[in-house]
Amino acid sequence: MATTVTSKGQVTIPKPVRDHLGIVPGNQVEFRRAADGSIVIEKADGTRQPSRFAKLVGIAGPGLSTDEIMAMTRGE
């Protein structure tokens, strides 16, 4: 699987590789040299913590339905 290096030295990690390693936006990766001289990419253990907002996603519950909101606005 080949990818192109930009003039800034950046590469895009192919999606199958990201999926296999569990890499998502905000994660850090490490590059290390293996005993045979090859370079290995790994998901770093010290990945960035989720933002304070990301921690709140999904905790409020399903909320009111559209019909319930409309009834409240109409004073029913």
N, C-alpha and C positions, 0 to 999 in steps of 0.2 A: 504494500500500500504506500504509494508515494504522495508527497505533498511538497509545495513550493515554499522556499524561504523568501520572505520579503526583504526589501533593502534595509529594514530596521532589524533584521535577524529574527523575525517572528514567523511562526508556522501555525497552521490550523491543525489541531489534533482531530483526526477523522472520527466521525460519530461512532462507528463500531468500537473503536479503541476507548473513547470516552465512556460509552455504555459498559464495556467490559470492566473498566477500572472504577466505575461509579463516580466519574468526574462530572460535576455540575458547575455552572457559573459561580464564581467566588471561591472555588477550591484552589488549592495550591498543588503543584506537582514538583517532584524531585527528579533530577537526572543523576545517575551514578554509573560509574564504570564497573562492569562485571569482571570476574576473574579472567574471562577469555578475551577481554579488551572491548567487548561490545558495550554500547550505552543502553541503559535500561531507564524507562520512565515509569514512575510510580506516583500514586496519589500520596501527598504528604500527610503525615499524621496531624500536624498542627494547622489544619485548615481553619479558615476564618470563621468565627462564630456568626450565627445568623443575626441579622439586625433585630433590634427590639420590636420592630413591626412584624417581621417574619415570624417571631415567636407567638404573635397574637392571632395569626391567620387560622380560622376555623374553630376558635374557642367560643364564639358567641352563640352557636346553635343555628338552627334553620331560620329563625326570625318569623315575622308575620307574613301571611300570604297577601297578595295584592288585594283580594276582597276584604280582608281584615283591615288593611290600611285605608282603603276607600271608605269603609264603614266608620272608622274613627274620624276621618276628615269631614265626613258628612254629619257627625254627631249622633250616629245611630247606636 
